[in-house]
Amino acid sequence: MTDAPSTLGFRDVDWVAEQLGLEKNTVYRYLNEGKLPGLQLGKKWLIEEQTLREWLLREQRLQTERRQANDWAETDLGAHVSPDGTVTILFSDIAGSSAMVQRLGDKGWQDLYHTHNGIVSASLAETGRSEVKSLGDGFMVGFESARQAVRSAIEMQRAFALYSAEHPELPLNVAQGLHAGEVIREGNDFVGRNVFIAALVAQQARPGQIVVSAALKELVEEAGEFQFDEGKMVEMRGLLAKQRVYQVVWQPVPAAPGAFAAILVDG
């Protein structure tokens, strides 16, 4: 923003219109509709410069979120079906999101959610996969490769751990679950029993954990790339028989100053 005469940090509509590249009538309309914060003195409007900067940052974040949402909605899941017709589904959920919204307020939660989305996007960038479906406080991703799905989950958890180490007052605790199987394609979405099971597997994960079904473990364990615990039998709502699930054993990356920022930049 360029310098201009001001009164106690306030700017007039002419200056704001020039800075934003908008018609003055548009600025007046935003002010009258409450879209742009300002102080009205008679027929004159004044806008505090610091408030304007914060408003611009907030609008930029909202636009980024809208673009991400559109990308998720337009993702063609058919591209993630393996040659034998199976798909690996990853469900991820931010733990304690409701309480965090109450504690942080809408603006604070929005900022944290943008950070979460940035981590997800950076972690998936190398795979060429996009977030399939936004679930409010999480997402669902479809992968052709089961091994790539587990790799991506580990990369995300490591990034969440780095962020939390640098921001202990505002940690990102995320639970993830994966399952693989044949699914039904419905438009640009996947539905069916195996999607349902993937969601149930994710419910078995605690914050910071990656839990997989026995079917997924069988697909990836032969390569010896991943480690798992001994597993446990659990009851899943809607399924008659108990199911065995396994926790992926992963190690966090040693924290270093600026490590989290480096992940986002590299991504």
C-alpha positions as CSV (number, residue, x, y, z in Angstrom):
1,M,0.0,0.0,0.0
2,T,1.3,3.5,-0.9
3,D,1.7,6.2,1.6
4,A,-1.0,8.9,1.8
5,P,-2.0,11.6,4.3
6,S,-4.1,10.1,7.1
7,T,-5.8,11.1,10.4
8,L,-4.8,8.8,13.2
9,G,-4.2,5.9,10.8
10,F,-7.6,6.3,9.0
11,R,-8.0,6.6,5.2
12,D,-10.8,7.9,3.1
13,V,-12.8,6.1,0.4
14,D,-10.7,7.7,-2.5
15,W,-7.5,6.2,-1.1
16,V,-9.1,2.8,-0.3
17,A,-10.6,2.6,-3.8
18,E,-7.2,3.4,-5.4
19,Q,-5.4,0.8,-3.2
20,L,-7.9,-2.0,-3.9
21,G,-8.3,-1.1,-7.6
22,L,-12.1,-0.7,-7.2
23,E,-14.6,1.9,-8.2
24,K,-15.5,4.3,-5.3
25,N,-19.2,3.2,-5.7
26,T,-18.1,-0.4,-5.0
27,V,-16.2,0.6,-1.9
28,Y,-19.3,2.5,-0.7
29,R,-21.4,-0.5,-1.3
30,Y,-19.1,-2.8,0.6
31,L,-19.1,-0.3,3.5
32,N,-22.9,0.1,3.5
33,E,-23.4,-3.7,3.3
34,G,-20.9,-4.3,6.2
35,K,-18.5,-6.3,3.9
36,L,-15.8,-3.8,4.6
37,P,-15.3,-2.4,8.1
38,G,-15.3,1.4,8.4
39,L,-16.3,4.3,10.5
40,Q,-19.1,6.5,9.3
41,L,-19.1,10.2,10.3
42,G,-22.2,11.8,8.8
43,K,-21.9,11.2,5.0
44,K,-18.1,10.5,5.2
45,W,-16.5,7.1,5.7
46,L,-13.1,6.5,7.2
47,I,-11.3,3.1,7.1
48,E,-8.5,2.3,9.5
49,E,-5.5,1.2,7.6
50,Q,-4.5,-1.7,9.9
51,T,-8.1,-3.0,9.8
52,L,-8.0,-2.8,6.0
53,R,-4.8,-4.9,5.9
54,E,-6.4,-7.5,8.2
55,W,-9.5,-7.5,6.0
56,L,-7.5,-8.0,2.9
57,L,-5.6,-11.0,4.4
58,R,-8.9,-12.5,5.5
59,E,-10.4,-12.1,2.1
60,Q,-7.3,-13.7,0.4
61,R,-7.6,-16.7,2.8
62,L,-11.3,-17.1,2.0
63,Q,-10.6,-17.0,-1.8
64,T,-7.9,-19.6,-1.3
65,E,-10.3,-21.8,0.6
66,R,-12.9,-21.4,-2.1
67,R,-10.5,-22.4,-4.8
68,Q,-9.5,-25.5,-2.8
69,A,-13.1,-26.4,-2.3
70,N,-13.8,-26.1,-6.0
71,D,-10.7,-28.2,-6.8
72,W,-11.9,-30.9,-4.4
73,A,-15.4,-30.8,-5.9
74,E,-14.1,-31.1,-9.4
75,T,-11.7,-34.0,-8.7
76,D,-12.4,-37.0,-10.9
77,L,-12.0,-40.0,-8.6
78,G,-12.0,-42.3,-11.6
79,A,-8.4,-41.3,-12.2
80,H,-7.5,-43.0,-8.9
81,V,-8.8,-46.5,-9.7
82,S,-6.1,-49.1,-10.0
83,P,-6.1,-51.5,-13.0
84,D,-7.9,-54.2,-10.9
85,G,-10.6,-51.8,-9.9
86,T,-9.6,-51.2,-6.3
87,V,-9.1,-47.9,-4.6
88,T,-7.3,-47.0,-1.3
89,I,-9.4,-44.5,0.7
90,L,-7.9,-42.3,3.3
91,F,-10.1,-40.5,5.8
92,S,-8.6,-37.8,8.0
93,D,-10.1,-35.8,10.8
94,I,-9.0,-32.9,13.0
95,A,-9.5,-34.1,16.6
96,G,-11.4,-31.9,18.9
97,S,-12.4,-29.5,16.2
98,S,-15.7,-28.5,17.9
99,A,-13.9,-27.5,21.1
100,M,-11.3,-25.6,19.1
101,V,-13.9,-23.6,17.3
102,Q,-15.4,-22.6,20.6
103,R,-12.0,-21.7,22.0
104,L,-10.5,-19.9,19.0
105,G,-13.6,-18.3,17.5
106,D,-14.4,-18.3,13.8
107,K,-11.4,-16.3,12.7
108,G,-8.9,-18.3,14.8
109,W,-10.4,-21.6,13.6
110,Q,-10.3,-20.4,10.0
111,D,-6.6,-19.6,10.3
112,L,-5.8,-23.1,11.8
113,Y,-7.9,-24.8,9.1
114,H,-6.0,-23.0,6.4
115,T,-2.8,-24.2,8.0
116,H,-4.2,-27.8,8.0
117,N,-5.1,-27.5,4.3
118,G,-1.7,-26.2,3.4
119,I,-0.1,-29.2,5.1
120,V,-2.4,-31.6,3.2
121,S,-1.8,-29.9,-0.1
122,A,2.0,-29.9,0.3
123,S,2.0,-33.6,1.4
124,L,-0.1,-34.7,-1.6
125,A,1.6,-32.5,-4.2
126,E,4.3,-35.1,-5.0
127,T,1.7,-37.8,-5.6
128,G,-0.3,-35.8,-8.1
129,R,-3.4,-36.5,-6.0
130,S,-5.9,-33.9,-4.9
131,E,-8.2,-33.8,-1.9
132,V,-11.2,-35.6,-3.0
133,K,-13.9,-34.3,-0.6
134,S,-13.8,-31.7,2.1
135,L,-15.6,-32.9,5.2
136,G,-15.6,-29.7,7.2
137,D,-12.9,-30.6,9.7
138,G,-11.2,-33.3,7.5
139,F,-11.1,-34.8,4.1
140,M,-11.3,-38.0,2.0
141,V,-8.6,-38.9,-0.6
142,G,-8.6,-41.7,-3.2
143,F,-5.4,-43.4,-4.2
144,E,-4.6,-45.9,-6.9
145,S,-1.6,-47.1,-4.9
146,A,-2.0,-48.4,-1.4
147,R,1.7,-47.8,-0.6
148,Q,1.5,-44.2,-1.8
149,A,-1.6,-43.7,0.4
150,V,0.3,-44.9,3.5
151,R,3.3,-42.8,2.5
152,S,1.2,-39.7,2.2
153,A,-0.5,-40.3,5.5
154,I,2.9,-40.6,7.2
155,E,4.1,-37.4,5.5
156,M,1.1,-35.5,6.7
157,Q,1.4,-36.7,10.3
158,R,5.1,-35.7,10.4
159,A,4.1,-32.3,9.1
160,F,1.3,-32.0,11.7
161,A,3.8,-33.0,14.4
162,L,6.3,-30.4,13.3
163,Y,3.6,-27.7,13.3
164,S,2.5,-28.7,16.7
165,A,6.0,-28.7,18.1
166,E,6.4,-25.1,16.9
167,H,2.9,-24.1,18.1
168,P,2.3,-26.1,21.3
169,E,-0.4,-23.7,22.3
170,L,-2.4,-24.5,19.2
171,P,-1.5,-28.1,18.1
172,L,-3.0,-29.8,15.1
173,N,-4.0,-33.3,16.2
174,V,-5.2,-35.4,13.3
175,A,-6.5,-39.0,13.2
176,Q,-6.3,-41.0,10.0
177,G,-7.7,-44.3,8.8
178,L,-7.2,-46.2,5.5
179,H,-8.8,-49.2,3.8
180,A,-8.6,-50.6,0.3
181,G,-11.2,-52.4,-1.9
182,E,-13.5,-52.2,-4.8
183,V,-15.9,-49.2,-4.8
184,I,-18.8,-47.9,-6.8
185,R,-18.2,-44.8,-8.8
186,E,-21.0,-42.3,-8.6
187,G,-20.3,-39.2,-10.7
188,N,-17.0,-37.9,-9.4
189,D,-17.4,-39.6,-6.1
190,F,-16.9,-43.1,-4.6
191,V,-19.6,-44.9,-2.6
192,G,-20.2,-48.4,-1.3
193,R,-19.3,-50.8,1.5
194,N,-15.5,-50.3,1.3
195,V,-15.8,-46.5,1.6
196,F,-18.0,-47.1,4.6
197,I,-15.4,-49.5,6.1
198,A,-12.7,-46.9,5.5
199,A,-14.6,-44.4,7.5
200,L,-15.1,-46.9,10.3
201,V,-11.4,-47.7,10.4
202,A,-10.7,-44.0,10.7
203,Q,-12.9,-43.9,13.8
204,Q,-10.5,-46.3,15.5
205,A,-7.6,-43.8,15.2
206,R,-6.7,-41.5,18.0
207,P,-5.0,-38.1,17.4
208,G,-1.6,-38.6,15.8
209,Q,-2.4,-42.2,14.7
210,I,-2.7,-43.8,11.3
211,V,-4.9,-47.0,11.5
212,V,-5.4,-49.4,8.6
213,S,-7.6,-52.3,7.9
214,A,-6.2,-55.9,7.6
215,A,-6.9,-55.7,3.8
216,L,-4.7,-52.7,3.4
217,K,-1.9,-54.1,5.6
218,E,-1.9,-57.2,3.4
219,L,-1.5,-55.1,0.3
220,V,1.6,-53.2,1.5
221,E,3.4,-55.3,4.0
222,E,5.3,-57.6,1.6
223,A,7.5,-54.7,0.4
224,G,8.7,-54.2,4.0
225,E,8.5,-50.4,3.7
226,F,6.2,-49.9,6.6
227,Q,6.0,-51.1,10.2
228,F,2.8,-52.0,12.0
229,D,1.8,-52.9,15.6
230,E,0.4,-56.3,16.5
231,G,-3.1,-55.2,15.7
232,K,-6.3,-55.6,17.6
233,M,-9.9,-56.9,17.0
234,V,-12.5,-54.2,17.2
235,E,-16.2,-53.9,16.8
236,M,-17.4,-51.6,14.1
237,R,-20.9,-50.1,14.0
238,G,-22.9,-51.6,11.2
239,L,-20.6,-54.7,10.7
240,L,-21.6,-58.0,12.3
241,A,-18.2,-59.5,12.8
242,K,-15.2,-58.0,14.6
243,Q,-12.5,-56.6,12.4
244,R,-8.7,-56.5,12.9
245,V,-7.0,-53.1,12.5
246,Y,-3.4,-52.1,12.7
247,Q,-1.6,-49.0,13.7
248,V,1.1,-47.7,11.3
249,V,4.3,-47.1,13.3
250,W,5.9,-43.8,12.2
251,Q,8.6,-41.6,13.6
252,P,8.4,-37.8,13.7
253,V,11.1,-35.7,12.0
254,P,13.4,-34.0,14.5
255,A,12.2,-30.5,14.9
256,A,14.4,-27.6,13.9
257,P,13.7,-23.8,13.8
258,G,11.7,-23.1,10.7
259,A,11.2,-26.8,9.7
260,F,7.5,-26.5,9.4
261,A,7.7,-23.4,7.1
262,A,10.2,-25.2,5.0
263,I,7.8,-28.1,4.4
264,L,5.1,-25.7,3.1
265,V,7.6,-23.8,0.9
266,D,9.1,-27.1,-0.6
267,G,5.5,-28.4,-1.1
